[in-house]
Amino acid sequence: MVTQPLRLKLAALQGDGRLPLEPRRPGRGPHPTMVPEEGAVGIRDLGFAWDDEREIFVLRDDIQLSELGLSPGAFEFSRLGAVSAAVPPEGARLLLFDLETTGLQRGAGTVPFLYGWGWLEGSLLHLEQWLLPQLGGEERLVEAALHQLKAAELLVTYNGGSYDLPLLRSRMVMSGVDRAWPATPHLDLLPVVRRLFRHRLERCTLRAAEVELLHLKREGDLPGREAPERFWQFLRSGDALPLAAVVRHNREDVISLLRLLDHVVRHLGVDDPDPTDWLSLGRFAEARGHLEKAHVSYRRAEELSPAPLDRAGALRRARLLRRQNRPTEAYAAWTSIWERWHDPEAAEAMCVDLEHRQADPASALELAKWAFRETPVGWDQRFARRIWRLEGRVGGLPQRPGPGVDRPWAAWLPGGASYQAWLALRGPDRGRRERRLTAVG
């Protein structure tokens, strides 16, 4: 039997925005920290102060954007709209968010113990970090986090869509917080970085993006994988000193979100990027629906990018022209690709155009035979089938290939010694083909 409290918790886990706010229980007083006195002193030694209103430990800091080499104008929502359709056309409250947790999984045993936040006010970056002093006392942290998300007009994370936010939702259920999930627009920078820069990065982690894209290297930074053990050490001993490195790491992660967002915005607006970037810029523009901009980027990739990006850009442009039903331009693009690289996809597209749009099956057959001799294993089967069909359309009967054809697939053409093997490749059509051959004979 599913009780009403369980139904509410399941709905919260699924992200139902219509959940009612649970009324406060009568006589509910301040939330106990459940921290030994020496532990609380250690937390305060790290710079954390007790926030009476939210009943959590908070560490605050403010940084001038000029100290980071950033400008407030870079983060206007009108400019951020170039990065993602999730960005609202107008707004001012941009919120950065990053979690440190007791593990890398999202199961019930993974608990966020350090929340990192950042938001802008004019030329000032406000930073807040919230620390969980002891397991079992995270209800106030979760409630404060939901309030923080609700007050924002745009949330920026790195892999937050797959990790941070789903984990926070699960903690709502585990801690008994029955609140509506905020419908805050979310910009996850990880998919953006993958689409734009994965040709440069061996790994698309935030640390790799810092080093390879922002040219920053943290000195003495704690690897993120060591953060859980520092927290467990704090819980066992009450000594908060091991958490100092985790707090610094989380702070730098939040600042890096802002730096990376600035880098992406500037990258999308540059007129003369690195030649290796034209293909990814075209793919990004195409995904956003900016098709003419995608055409320009693909053309630049074809002309300026090194191999194999030049060929990939040319293929993307030809496919886009075909999808847009611009056959004349598409045929010219495919022809250029075939002449430059002898790409089998280009030859196949040209054969289709010659046969069906230009009504010239003889030229299509000639091109198919040429492509059959040039294309790698895996494509020759497709051209063998096309040759068989076009020979039947042009001459009435298929002809066995002449001597000197050394491709193994040539023997699988109809009329060859392996005709039955070729029929097997036809799958469901083999019966119709057999009947046709019998009627012709």
C-alpha positions as CSV (number, residue, x, y, z in Angstrom):
1,M,0.0,0.0,0.0
2,V,1.4,3.4,-1.0
3,T,0.8,6.0,1.7
4,Q,0.4,9.7,1.1
5,P,3.9,10.6,2.5
6,L,5.5,7.9,0.3
7,R,3.6,9.2,-2.7
8,L,4.8,12.7,-2.1
9,K,8.4,11.5,-1.7
10,L,8.2,9.5,-5.0
11,A,6.8,12.5,-6.7
12,A,9.6,14.7,-5.4
13,L,12.2,12.2,-6.7
14,Q,10.5,12.4,-10.2
15,G,10.6,16.1,-10.1
16,D,6.9,16.9,-9.8
17,G,6.7,20.7,-9.4
18,R,3.2,20.6,-7.9
19,L,4.2,19.2,-4.5
20,P,2.7,21.1,-1.5
21,L,4.9,22.6,1.1
22,E,4.9,20.5,4.3
23,P,3.6,22.6,7.2
24,R,6.0,23.1,10.1
25,R,5.3,20.8,13.0
26,P,4.1,22.7,16.1
27,G,6.8,23.5,18.6
28,R,9.7,22.8,16.2
29,G,12.6,24.8,17.5
30,P,16.1,25.5,16.1
31,H,17.8,22.6,14.4
32,P,20.5,21.1,16.5
33,T,23.9,21.0,14.9
34,M,24.8,17.7,16.6
35,V,28.5,18.7,16.4
36,P,30.9,18.3,19.3
37,E,32.1,21.6,20.7
38,E,35.6,21.0,19.5
39,G,34.3,20.2,16.0
40,A,32.3,23.4,15.8
41,V,35.3,25.3,16.9
42,G,37.3,23.6,14.1
43,I,34.7,24.6,11.5
44,R,34.8,28.2,12.7
45,D,38.5,28.1,12.4
46,L,38.1,27.4,8.7
47,G,36.1,30.7,8.4
48,F,32.6,29.2,8.6
49,A,30.0,31.1,10.7
50,W,26.6,29.9,12.0
51,D,23.7,31.5,10.0
52,D,20.9,31.8,12.5
53,E,18.2,32.3,9.9
54,R,19.0,29.3,7.7
55,E,20.6,27.3,10.6
56,I,23.6,26.2,8.6
57,F,27.4,26.8,8.6
58,V,28.3,29.4,5.9
59,L,31.6,30.7,4.6
60,R,31.3,33.9,2.6
61,D,33.7,35.8,0.3
62,D,33.5,38.5,-2.3
63,I,35.7,38.9,-5.3
64,Q,36.0,41.8,-7.8
65,L,35.5,40.5,-11.4
66,S,38.5,42.6,-12.4
67,E,40.7,40.5,-10.2
68,L,39.7,37.5,-12.3
69,G,40.2,39.3,-15.5
70,L,36.5,39.3,-16.2
71,S,33.9,41.9,-17.1
72,P,30.3,42.1,-16.0
73,G,29.1,42.7,-19.5
74,A,30.2,39.2,-20.5
75,F,27.4,37.7,-18.4
76,E,24.5,39.6,-19.7
77,F,21.7,37.2,-20.5
78,S,21.5,38.6,-24.1
79,R,25.0,37.3,-24.7
80,L,24.6,34.1,-22.8
81,G,21.7,33.2,-25.1
82,A,24.3,32.3,-27.7
83,V,25.4,29.4,-25.5
84,S,22.1,27.7,-24.9
85,A,18.4,28.0,-25.6
86,A,17.8,27.4,-21.9
87,V,19.0,30.9,-21.1
88,P,16.0,33.3,-20.7
89,P,16.1,36.4,-22.9
90,E,16.2,38.7,-19.9
91,G,17.5,38.3,-16.4
92,A,20.2,39.3,-13.9
93,R,20.4,36.6,-11.2
94,L,23.0,34.1,-12.5
95,L,23.8,31.4,-10.0
96,L,26.9,29.1,-10.0
97,F,26.6,25.7,-8.2
98,D,29.0,22.9,-7.4
99,L,28.8,20.1,-4.8
100,E,31.4,18.0,-2.9
101,T,30.0,14.7,-1.9
102,T,30.9,11.5,0.0
103,G,31.2,9.5,-3.3
104,L,30.9,9.7,-7.1
105,Q,27.6,7.7,-7.3
106,R,24.1,9.0,-6.9
107,G,22.7,6.3,-4.6
108,A,21.2,6.7,-1.2
109,G,24.6,6.4,0.4
110,T,26.1,9.5,-1.4
111,V,25.7,12.7,0.6
112,P,26.6,16.2,-0.4
113,F,28.7,17.7,2.5
114,L,29.8,20.9,0.9
115,Y,27.7,23.2,-1.2
116,G,29.4,25.9,-3.3
117,W,27.5,28.9,-4.7
118,G,28.4,32.0,-6.6
119,W,26.3,34.9,-8.0
120,L,27.0,38.3,-9.5
121,E,26.0,41.7,-8.3
122,G,27.4,44.3,-10.7
123,S,31.2,43.9,-10.8
124,L,31.2,41.7,-7.7
125,L,31.2,37.9,-7.4
126,H,29.6,36.7,-4.1
127,L,30.7,33.3,-2.9
128,E,29.1,31.1,-0.3
129,Q,30.0,27.6,0.9
130,W,27.8,25.6,3.2
131,L,29.2,22.7,5.2
132,L,27.4,19.7,6.6
133,P,28.7,19.2,10.1
134,Q,27.4,15.7,10.6
135,L,25.5,13.0,8.7
136,G,21.8,13.1,9.4
137,G,21.5,16.8,9.7
138,E,21.2,17.9,6.1
139,E,17.5,18.9,6.1
140,R,18.3,22.6,6.6
141,L,21.0,22.5,3.9
142,V,18.5,21.0,1.4
143,E,15.8,23.5,2.2
144,A,18.3,26.4,1.9
145,A,19.5,25.0,-1.4
146,L,16.0,24.8,-2.9
147,H,15.4,28.4,-1.8
148,Q,18.7,29.4,-3.5
149,L,17.7,27.7,-6.7
150,K,14.2,29.2,-6.7
151,A,15.6,32.8,-6.3
152,A,17.9,32.4,-9.4
153,E,17.0,33.2,-13.0
154,L,19.7,31.0,-14.5
155,L,21.7,28.1,-12.9
156,V,25.1,27.2,-14.2
157,T,26.8,23.9,-13.4
158,Y,29.4,21.5,-14.8
159,N,27.7,18.1,-15.2
160,G,25.0,19.3,-12.9
161,G,22.2,17.9,-15.1
162,S,23.6,14.3,-14.6
163,Y,25.0,14.5,-11.1
164,D,24.5,17.5,-8.8
165,L,20.8,18.2,-9.4
166,P,19.6,14.6,-9.4
167,L,21.6,14.0,-6.2
168,L,20.0,17.0,-4.6
169,R,16.6,15.7,-5.6
170,S,17.3,12.4,-4.0
171,R,18.5,14.2,-0.8
172,M,15.1,15.9,-0.7
173,V,13.4,12.6,-0.4
174,M,16.0,11.1,2.0
175,S,15.8,14.1,4.4
176,G,12.0,14.4,4.2
177,V,11.9,17.8,2.5
178,D,8.6,17.9,0.6
179,R,9.0,21.1,-1.4
180,A,8.3,21.9,-5.0
181,W,11.4,21.5,-7.2
182,P,12.3,25.0,-8.6
183,A,11.8,25.4,-12.3
184,T,15.0,27.4,-12.7
185,P,16.5,27.5,-16.2
186,H,19.7,25.4,-16.2
187,L,22.9,25.7,-18.2
188,D,25.1,22.7,-17.9
189,L,28.5,23.5,-19.3
190,L,29.7,20.0,-19.7
191,P,27.6,19.2,-22.9
192,V,28.7,22.6,-24.3
193,V,32.4,21.9,-23.7
194,R,32.0,18.5,-25.3
195,R,30.4,19.8,-28.4
196,L,32.8,22.7,-28.8
197,F,36.1,21.4,-27.6
198,R,36.2,17.6,-27.4
199,H,38.6,17.5,-30.4
200,R,41.1,19.4,-28.2
201,L,40.6,17.6,-24.8
202,E,41.6,14.1,-23.9
203,R,39.0,14.3,-21.1
204,C,36.2,16.8,-20.7
205,T,36.6,17.2,-17.0
206,L,36.4,20.7,-15.4
207,R,40.1,20.4,-14.5
208,A,41.1,19.5,-18.1
209,A,39.0,22.4,-19.4
210,E,40.9,24.7,-17.0
211,V,44.3,23.6,-18.2
212,E,43.7,23.2,-21.9
213,L,41.2,26.0,-22.5
214,L,41.8,28.6,-19.8
215,H,45.5,27.8,-19.5
216,L,45.2,27.8,-15.7
217,K,47.0,25.4,-13.3
218,R,46.1,25.1,-9.7
219,E,49.0,25.0,-7.3
220,G,48.6,22.5,-4.5
221,D,45.0,21.7,-5.3
222,L,43.4,18.7,-3.8
223,P,42.2,16.1,-6.3
224,G,38.4,15.8,-6.2
225,R,38.6,12.1,-5.6
226,E,40.3,12.7,-2.3
227,A,37.5,14.9,-0.9
228,P,35.3,12.1,0.5
229,E,38.1,10.7,2.6
230,R,38.8,14.1,4.1
231,F,35.2,14.4,5.2
232,W,35.2,10.9,6.7
233,Q,38.4,11.8,8.5
234,F,36.7,14.9,9.9
235,L,33.7,12.9,11.1
236,R,35.9,10.3,12.9
237,S,38.3,12.8,14.6
238,G,36.3,16.0,14.8
239,D,39.4,17.8,13.4
240,A,38.2,20.2,10.6
241,L,41.7,21.0,9.4
242,P,41.7,18.3,6.6
243,L,38.6,20.0,5.2
244,A,40.5,23.2,4.4
245,A,41.9,21.8,1.1
246,V,38.4,20.6,0.2
247,V,36.9,24.0,0.8
248,R,39.6,25.6,-1.4
249,H,39.0,23.1,-4.1
250,N,35.3,23.7,-4.1
251,R,35.8,27.5,-4.2
252,E,38.1,27.2,-7.2
253,D,35.5,25.0,-8.9
254,V,32.8,27.7,-8.6
255,I,35.2,30.4,-9.9
256,S,36.2,28.2,-12.8
257,L,32.5,27.9,-13.8
258,L,32.4,31.6,-14.3
259,R,35.8,31.7,-16.1
260,L,34.7,28.8,-18.4
261,L,31.3,30.5,-19.2
262,D,33.2,33.6,-20.2
263,H,35.5,31.6,-22.4
264,V,32.6,29.9,-24.2
265,V,30.8,33.1,-24.8
266,R,33.9,34.7,-26.3
267,H,34.7,31.6,-28.3
268,L,31.3,31.7,-30.0
269,G,31.7,35.3,-31.0
270,V,35.2,35.2,-32.4
271,D,35.6,35.8,-36.1
272,D,38.9,34.0,-36.6
273,P,39.1,31.0,-34.3
274,D,41.7,28.3,-34.4
275,P,41.4,26.3,-37.7
276,T,40.6,23.1,-35.8
277,D,37.5,24.8,-34.2
278,W,35.5,25.4,-37.4
279,L,33.9,22.0,-37.5
280,S,32.7,22.1,-33.8
281,L,31.4,25.6,-34.3
282,G,29.4,24.4,-37.3
283,R,28.0,21.5,-35.3
284,F,27.1,23.8,-32.4
285,A,25.4,26.3,-34.7
286,E,23.5,23.5,-36.5
287,A,22.3,22.0,-33.2
288,R,21.0,25.5,-32.2
289,G,19.1,25.8,-35.5
290,H,21.4,28.6,-36.9
291,L,21.8,26.8,-40.3
292,E,23.3,29.6,-42.4
293,K,26.0,30.1,-39.7
294,A,26.6,26.3,-39.8
295,H,27.1,26.4,-43.5
296,V,29.7,29.1,-43.2
297,S,31.5,27.2,-40.4
298,Y,31.5,24.0,-42.4
299,R,32.8,25.7,-45.5
300,R,35.6,27.2,-43.4
301,A,36.4,23.8,-42.0
302,E,36.6,22.4,-45.5
303,E,39.0,25.2,-46.6
304,L,41.1,25.8,-43.5
305,S,41.0,22.9,-41.1
306,P,43.7,20.1,-41.1
307,A,42.8,16.5,-41.9
308,P,40.5,14.8,-41.1
309,L,38.5,17.8,-39.9
310,D,38.4,19.3,-43.4
311,R,36.7,16.3,-44.9
312,A,34.3,16.0,-41.9
313,G,33.3,19.7,-42.4
314,A,32.6,19.1,-46.1
315,L,30.5,16.1,-45.4
316,R,28.5,17.9,-42.7
317,R,27.8,20.7,-45.1
318,A,26.7,18.4,-47.9
319,R,24.3,16.5,-45.6
320,L,22.9,19.8,-44.3
321,L,22.2,20.9,-47.9
322,R,20.5,17.6,-48.6
323,R,18.3,17.9,-45.6
324,Q,17.3,21.4,-46.5
325,N,16.2,20.2,-50.0
326,R,18.8,22.2,-51.9
327,P,19.7,19.4,-54.4
328,T,21.7,21.5,-56.9
329,E,24.0,22.9,-54.2
330,A,24.2,19.5,-52.5
331,Y,25.2,17.7,-55.7
332,A,28.0,20.3,-56.2
333,A,29.1,19.7,-52.7
334,W,29.1,15.9,-53.1
335,T,31.0,16.2,-56.4
336,S,33.7,18.3,-54.7
337,I,34.1,15.8,-51.9
338,W,34.3,12.9,-54.4
339,E,36.9,14.6,-56.5
340,R,39.0,15.6,-53.5
341,W,38.8,12.6,-51.3
342,H,37.0,9.8,-53.2
343,D,34.7,9.5,-50.3
344,P,32.2,6.6,-50.8
345,E,29.3,8.5,-49.1
346,A,29.7,11.3,-51.7
347,A,29.7,8.8,-54.6
348,E,26.6,7.1,-53.3
349,A,24.8,10.5,-53.0
350,M,25.8,11.4,-56.5
351,C,24.5,8.1,-57.8
352,V,21.2,8.7,-56.2
353,D,21.0,12.2,-57.6
354,L,22.0,11.1,-61.1
355,E,19.5,8.3,-61.2
356,H,16.5,10.0,-59.7
357,R,16.7,13.8,-60.0
358,Q,18.8,14.0,-63.2
359,A,17.2,10.9,-64.8
360,D,20.6,9.7,-66.0
361,P,21.0,6.0,-64.8
362,A,23.8,5.4,-67.3
363,S,26.0,8.0,-65.6
364,A,25.0,6.7,-62.2
365,L,26.1,3.2,-63.3
366,E,29.4,4.4,-64.5
367,L,30.0,6.3,-61.3
368,A,28.9,3.2,-59.2
369,K,31.5,1.0,-61.0
370,W,34.2,3.6,-60.4
371,A,33.3,3.9,-56.8
372,F,33.2,0.1,-56.4
373,R,36.8,-0.1,-57.4
374,E,37.9,2.8,-55.1
375,T,35.8,2.3,-51.9
376,P,37.0,0.4,-48.8
377,V,35.6,-2.8,-47.5
378,G,32.1,-2.2,-46.1
379,W,31.0,0.0,-48.9
380,D,31.7,-2.3,-51.8
381,Q,28.6,-4.4,-51.0
382,R,26.4,-1.4,-51.3
383,F,27.9,-0.5,-54.7
384,A,27.6,-4.1,-55.9
385,R,23.9,-4.0,-55.2
386,R,23.6,-0.7,-56.9
387,I,25.5,-1.9,-60.0
388,W,23.3,-4.9,-60.3
389,R,20.1,-2.8,-60.2
390,L,21.4,-0.1,-62.5
391,E,22.7,-2.7,-65.1
392,G,19.2,-4.2,-65.1
393,R,17.7,-0.8,-65.6
394,V,20.1,0.4,-68.3
395,G,20.7,-2.8,-70.3
396,G,17.9,-5.2,-69.3
397,L,20.3,-7.9,-68.0
398,P,23.1,-7.7,-65.5
399,Q,26.6,-8.4,-66.8
400,R,29.2,-10.4,-64.9
401,P,32.2,-8.2,-64.2
402,G,35.1,-8.8,-66.6
403,P,38.5,-10.3,-65.7
404,G,41.0,-8.3,-63.7
405,V,38.5,-7.2,-61.0
406,D,40.3,-8.2,-57.9
407,R,37.7,-7.0,-55.3
408,P,36.3,-10.1,-53.5
409,W,32.8,-8.5,-53.6
410,A,32.9,-8.5,-57.4
411,A,32.2,-12.3,-57.4
412,W,29.0,-11.6,-55.4
413,L,27.5,-9.6,-58.2
414,P,24.5,-11.4,-59.9
415,G,25.7,-13.7,-62.7
416,G,28.9,-14.4,-60.7
417,A,29.9,-17.7,-59.1
418,S,28.6,-16.6,-55.7
419,Y,25.1,-15.4,-56.7
420,Q,23.4,-17.4,-53.9
421,A,25.6,-15.6,-51.4
422,W,24.7,-12.3,-52.9
423,L,21.0,-13.2,-52.7
424,A,21.4,-14.0,-49.0
425,L,22.6,-10.4,-48.5
426,R,19.4,-9.1,-49.9
427,G,17.5,-10.3,-46.9
428,P,13.7,-10.0,-47.3
429,D,14.0,-8.9,-50.9
430,R,15.7,-12.1,-52.1
431,G,12.4,-13.8,-53.1
432,R,11.4,-10.9,-55.3
433,R,14.9,-10.8,-56.9
434,E,14.8,-14.5,-57.6
435,R,11.4,-14.3,-59.3
436,R,12.6,-11.3,-61.3
437,L,15.7,-13.2,-62.5
438,T,13.6,-16.3,-63.4
439,A,11.2,-14.1,-65.5
440,V,14.1,-12.4,-67.3
441,G,15.7,-15.7,-68.1
